[in-house]
């Protein structure tokens, strides 16, 4: 995983998929930019990141 990498962002509440870009990497999470909005995701398992915004849950699998 690296900066500016394109990732698939999945909304678990309404089963939609969007394209996102990694803009920050932390030891325990990442920040993803999707359509001009930044979503903070926390690492929950070795290859799974989970975050929420506007009452919706989003995941990224790496």
Secondary structure, 3 states (H helix, E strand, C coil): CCCCCEEEEEECCCCEEEEEEEEEEECCEEEEEECCEEEEEEEEECCEEEEEECCEEEEEEC
